[in-house]
Amino acid sequence: MEEIEIHTPEINMDQLLKWMGIIDNGAHIKIFIEDQMIKLNGAIVTERRKKVRPGDVIDIKGIGSWRVVTGEV
């Protein structure tokens, strides 16, 4: 499992996936959500602006898994 650093207390799922280069725009995350491809801490994500915080684990079917960690601010 890889680690992804964020430098804020939380970030929206769509913003994080754009920053990671997994999606290009909001339409892409809608497809991921409709196809139930994203899990956050084992639960299927149903909202694109789901809050992600350090300690959370993101799994994207067929792409990978990441643990969110706090980076230096």
Beta strands, then each sheet from edge to edge (+ up, - down):
strand 1: 2-6
strand 2: 11-12
strand 3: 38-40
strand 4: 43-44
strand 5: 51-52
strand 6: 57-60
strand 7: 64-70
sheet 1: 1+ 7+ 6- 3+ 4-
sheet 2: 2+ 5-
end
